[in-house]
């Protein structure tokens, strides 16, 4: 893991993968993020986002001051932006993740590799023991993805399914998907 300098002199990470990396967002990413979040297809399962560019820049500036929240742009090795993902809503030893949007032109492995990198970072670098997150009920593809990873549904409301996931389950799943991570074939670094 590498770090980068953000506002107020804080250090936030670059998370390096096999074919992609996660870097923290900067204000210059605001327009790109708005394009993803306001795209009718990509944004239909996300919370509503203002299309105001200045509001997005302010959100990024406020985020960059947080010591617990991480907002990443998913990039290939040529620094081409492939999507976004966030860690937020820390509750004790549990983190929430979301704002996971993959560009249409991203390689098919981007989704799985970005999820693995996010889990590696949160579980193995930040030392969280659990994860909690929600997925819109009509987002079948993402629900199936999380279920294949071993996430458990813990509740629901009118719009969302609520999931939990833990480090022990991730470590088992991580071995299954080791080919998507840098390191040896056992999925260790």
NORQUICOR-V156520 format. One record per pair of residues at least 4 apart in sequence whose C-alpha atoms are under 6 Angstrom apart, sorted by the first residue. I is the first residue (numbers start at 1). J is the second residue. D is the distance in whole Angstrom. If there is no record, write none. Layout:
[[I	J	D] [I	J	D]]
//
This chain:
[[1	14	6] [1	15	5] [2	13	5] [2	14	5] [3	11	6] [3	12	5] [3	13	4] [3	14	5] [4	11	6] [4	12	5] [4	13	6] [5	11	5] [6	10	6] [14	22	6] [14	23	5] [15	21	5] [15	22	5] [16	21	4] [17	21	5] [17	181	6] [17	182	6] [18	181	5] [18	182	5] [20	75	6] [20	76	4] [21	74	6] [21	75	5] [22	72	6] [22	73	6] [22	74	5] [23	72	5] [23	73	5] [24	71	6] [24	72	4] [25	71	6] [25	72	5] [25	73	6] [27	57	5] [27	60	6] [30	56	6] [30	57	6] [34	38	6] [35	39	6] [37	43	5] [38	43	6] [39	43	5] [40	44	6] [45	136	6] [69	87	5] [69	88	5] [70	86	6] [70	87	5] [71	86	4] [72	84	6] [72	85	5] [72	86	6] [73	83	6] [73	84	4] [74	81	6] [74	82	5] [74	83	5] [74	84	5] [75	79	5] [75	80	5] [75	81	5] [75	82	5] [76	80	5] [82	102	6] [82	103	5] [82	106	5] [83	101	5] [83	102	4] [83	103	5] [84	100	5] [84	101	5] [85	98	6] [85	99	5] [85	100	4] [86	97	5] [86	98	5] [86	99	6] [87	96	6] [87	97	4] [88	96	5] [89	96	5] [90	94	6] [90	95	5] [93	128	5] [93	129	6] [94	128	6] [94	130	4] [94	131	5] [95	131	5] [96	131	6] [96	132	5] [96	133	5] [110	114	6] [113	180	6] [116	120	6] [119	123	6] [120	124	5] [121	125	5] [122	126	5] [122	128	6] [123	127	5] [123	128	5] [129	166	6] [129	167	5] [130	165	6] [130	166	4] [131	164	6] [131	165	5] [132	163	6] [132	164	5] [133	162	6] [133	163	5] [134	161	6] [134	162	4] [134	163	6] [135	160	5] [135	161	5] [136	159	6] [136	160	4] [137	159	6] [137	160	5] [137	161	6] [146	151	5] [147	151	5] [151	164	6] [151	165	5] [152	163	5] [152	164	5] [153	162	6] [153	163	4] [154	162	5] [154	163	5] [155	162	5] [156	160	6] [156	161	4] [156	162	6] [170	174	6] [174	178	6] [175	186	6] [175	187	5] [178	187	4] [183	188	6] [183	189	5]]
//
